[in-house]
Every structure is written in structure tokens, then in C-alpha cells.
Amino acid sequence: MATLHIRQVKSANGSTPAQRDTLRTLGLRGIGSATDRPDDPVFRGMVATVRHLVETTAGSEAKDSDG
């Protein structure tokens, strides 16, 4: 199954409580934190909610650029 590599690039200060909750649900704790999640509609919707705070790449692309 495909994955999304999600990295927080901006602070959650000034965001709505719903956006902060979404970041926590995705597993992001602060600027620079990253996580891999399944590429399905649920997680795509969460990413869309906080798209101005995160960067997203396909999991295979993220793995290739690390090594």
C-alpha cells in the first residue's frame, strides 16, 4: 500500500483548535516532526485541513531522497 510522508513545516500557533487536533492525530508534535501514514481518503482529508502547515510527499519519494 502507498504511504504519505508528512512533515510539519510551520507552527500551529494561531491555528484553530481543530487544526491543532488534526496535527496531533497525524502524529506531528512540532516543526520538523515527520510521520508516514497510509495514502487513503481519511489521511488525505486531514492533510487538506492543515495543508498550510505541512509538506507532503509520496512515501517512496521520501525514502529515495533520504539515502
Residue frames as a rotation matrix with the C-alpha (Angstrom) as fourth column:
MET 1
0.577 0.817 0.000 0.00
0.817 -0.577 0.000 0.00
0.000 0.000 -1.000 0.00
ALA 2
-0.058 -0.566 0.822 1.21
0.499 -0.730 -0.467 3.51
0.865 0.383 0.325 -0.78
THR 3
0.157 0.052 -0.986 2.16
0.964 -0.225 0.141 5.87
-0.215 -0.973 -0.085 2.01
LEU 4
0.683 0.022 0.730 2.31
0.217 -0.960 -0.174 9.62
0.698 0.278 -0.661 2.55
HIS 5
-0.268 -0.768 -0.582 5.34
0.944 -0.089 -0.317 11.18
0.192 -0.634 0.749 4.21
ILE 6
0.641 0.592 0.488 4.05
0.417 -0.803 0.426 14.20
0.644 -0.070 -0.762 6.15
ARG 7
-0.378 -0.805 -0.458 6.34
0.902 -0.207 -0.379 16.81
0.210 -0.556 0.804 7.74
GLN 8
0.712 0.604 -0.357 5.28
0.683 -0.713 0.155 19.85
-0.161 -0.355 -0.921 9.76
VAL 9
-0.213 -0.822 0.527 6.99
0.895 -0.381 -0.233 23.00
0.393 0.422 0.817 8.46
LYS 10
-0.407 0.132 0.904 5.09
-0.186 -0.981 0.059 25.78
0.894 -0.144 0.423 10.23
SER 11
-1.000 -0.008 0.018 4.00
-0.019 0.081 -0.997 26.38
0.007 -0.997 -0.081 13.80
ALA 12
-0.333 0.936 -0.115 0.47
0.788 0.343 0.512 25.65
0.518 0.080 -0.852 14.99
ASN 13
-0.609 0.099 -0.787 0.42
0.534 -0.682 -0.500 28.95
-0.586 -0.725 0.362 16.92
GLY 14
-0.646 0.435 -0.627 -2.60
-0.545 -0.838 -0.020 30.95
-0.534 0.329 0.779 15.81
SER 15
-0.788 0.398 -0.470 -4.33
-0.217 0.535 0.817 27.98
0.577 0.745 -0.335 14.25
THR 16
0.147 0.934 0.325 -7.77
-0.833 -0.060 0.550 26.79
0.533 -0.351 0.769 15.25
PRO 17
-0.114 -0.140 0.984 -8.22
-0.817 0.577 -0.013 24.07
-0.565 -0.805 -0.180 17.89
ALA 18
0.833 0.462 0.305 -9.47
-0.201 0.765 -0.612 21.72
-0.516 0.448 0.730 15.16
GLN 19
0.710 -0.636 -0.301 -6.25
-0.375 0.020 -0.927 22.21
0.596 0.771 -0.224 13.17
ARG 20
-0.203 -0.784 0.587 -4.11
-0.959 0.038 -0.281 21.58
0.198 -0.619 -0.760 16.27
ASP 21
0.236 0.382 0.893 -6.11
-0.579 0.794 -0.186 18.41
-0.780 -0.473 0.409 16.97
THR 22
0.981 0.124 -0.149 -5.58
-0.191 0.491 -0.850 17.28
-0.033 0.862 0.506 13.38
LEU 23
0.227 -0.969 -0.098 -1.81
-0.716 -0.098 -0.691 17.74
0.660 0.227 -0.716 13.69
ARG 24
-0.297 -0.304 0.905 -1.82
-0.901 0.403 -0.161 15.67
-0.316 -0.863 -0.393 16.89
THR 25
0.607 0.613 0.507 -3.94
-0.382 0.784 -0.490 12.98
-0.697 0.104 0.709 15.24
LEU 26
0.859 -0.362 -0.361 -1.47
-0.298 0.220 -0.929 12.79
0.416 0.906 0.082 12.38
GLY 27
0.723 -0.602 -0.338 1.30
0.689 0.594 0.416 12.30
-0.050 -0.533 0.844 14.95
LEU 28
0.006 -0.707 0.707 3.01
0.528 -0.598 -0.603 15.66
0.849 0.377 0.369 14.45
ARG 29
0.379 0.078 -0.922 4.33
0.924 -0.093 0.372 17.36
-0.057 -0.993 -0.107 17.59
GLY 30
0.474 -0.263 -0.840 6.09
0.077 -0.938 0.337 20.44
-0.877 -0.225 -0.425 16.27
ILE 31
0.743 -0.254 -0.619 8.08
-0.661 -0.419 -0.622 21.99
-0.102 0.872 -0.479 13.49
GLY 32
-0.258 -0.903 -0.343 10.36
-0.949 0.303 -0.083 19.42
0.179 0.304 -0.936 11.85
SER 33
-0.417 0.148 0.897 8.47
-0.370 0.873 -0.316 16.37
-0.830 -0.464 -0.309 13.09
ALA 34
-0.395 0.211 -0.894 7.50
-0.893 0.142 0.427 13.86
0.217 0.967 0.132 10.43
THR 35
-0.251 0.376 0.892 5.41
-0.371 0.814 -0.447 10.73
-0.894 -0.443 -0.064 10.04
ASP 36
-0.907 0.060 -0.417 4.36
-0.367 0.371 0.853 8.19
0.206 0.927 -0.314 7.44
ARG 37
-0.312 0.886 0.342 0.66
-0.415 0.197 -0.888 7.43
-0.854 -0.419 0.307 7.05
PRO 38
-0.402 0.241 0.883 -1.34
0.693 0.711 0.122 5.28
-0.599 0.661 -0.453 4.61
ASP 39
-0.948 0.097 -0.303 -2.39
-0.268 -0.755 0.598 7.05
-0.171 0.649 0.742 1.43
ASP 40
-0.514 0.854 0.083 -6.16
0.846 0.488 0.214 6.85
0.142 0.180 -0.973 1.86
PRO 41
-0.041 0.570 0.821 -9.00
0.418 -0.736 0.532 9.40
0.907 0.365 -0.208 1.79
VAL 42
0.794 0.347 -0.499 -9.10
0.580 -0.186 0.793 9.78
0.183 -0.919 -0.349 5.59
PHE 43
0.116 -0.841 -0.529 -5.49
0.744 -0.280 0.607 10.92
-0.658 -0.464 0.593 5.88
ARG 44
-0.575 -0.265 0.774 -5.69
0.760 -0.524 0.385 12.98
0.303 0.810 0.502 2.68
GLY 45
0.422 0.815 0.396 -8.61
0.485 -0.572 0.661 14.88
0.766 -0.087 -0.637 4.26
MET 46
0.724 -0.233 -0.649 -6.59
0.606 -0.234 0.760 15.51
-0.329 -0.944 -0.028 7.42
VAL 47
-0.383 -0.920 0.083 -3.66
0.821 -0.298 0.486 16.79
-0.423 0.254 0.870 5.37
ALA 48
-0.265 0.361 0.894 -6.01
0.683 -0.584 0.438 19.08
0.680 0.727 -0.092 3.44
THR 49
0.767 0.595 -0.240 -7.18
0.567 -0.452 0.689 20.58
0.302 -0.664 -0.684 6.74
VAL 50
0.691 -0.587 -0.422 -3.64
0.119 -0.483 0.867 21.61
-0.713 -0.650 -0.264 7.68
ARG 51
0.618 -0.428 0.659 -2.09
0.785 0.301 -0.541 21.92
0.033 0.852 0.523 4.22
HIS 52
0.705 -0.349 0.617 -0.68
-0.103 -0.912 -0.397 25.38
0.701 0.216 -0.679 5.06
LEU 53
0.616 -0.452 0.645 1.32
-0.766 -0.152 0.625 23.89
-0.184 -0.879 -0.440 7.97
VAL 54
0.305 -0.439 0.845 2.72
-0.058 0.877 0.476 20.70
-0.951 -0.194 0.242 6.42
GLU 55
-0.154 -0.347 -0.925 4.61
-0.985 -0.022 0.173 19.35
-0.081 0.937 -0.339 3.40
THR 56
0.448 0.394 0.803 3.59
-0.334 0.906 -0.259 16.03
-0.830 -0.152 0.537 1.92
THR 57
-0.293 -0.502 -0.813 5.43
-0.956 0.169 0.241 13.67
0.016 0.848 -0.530 -0.39
ALA 58
0.707 0.449 -0.546 4.76
-0.487 0.869 0.084 10.15
0.513 0.207 0.833 -1.56
GLY 59
0.816 -0.333 0.472 6.39
-0.326 0.409 0.852 7.62
-0.477 -0.850 0.225 0.77
SER 60
0.630 -0.602 0.490 8.61
0.734 0.669 -0.122 6.07
-0.254 0.436 0.863 -1.89
GLU 61
0.534 -0.428 0.729 9.91
0.285 -0.721 -0.632 9.52
0.796 0.545 -0.263 -2.94
ALA 62
0.736 -0.227 0.638 10.77
-0.638 -0.549 0.541 10.39
0.228 -0.805 -0.548 0.65
LYS 63
0.777 -0.454 0.435 12.69
0.098 0.770 0.630 7.12
-0.622 -0.447 0.643 1.13
ASP 64
0.571 -0.567 0.593 14.70
0.799 0.218 -0.561 7.68
0.188 0.794 0.578 -2.08
SER 65
0.530 -0.353 0.771 15.75
-0.039 -0.918 -0.394 11.23
0.847 0.179 -0.500 -1.11
ASP 66
0.893 -0.173 0.414 16.94
-0.436 -0.117 0.892 10.18
-0.106 -0.978 -0.180 2.39
GLY 67
0.666 -0.594 0.451 19.60
0.243 0.745 0.622 7.76
-0.705 -0.305 0.641 1.27
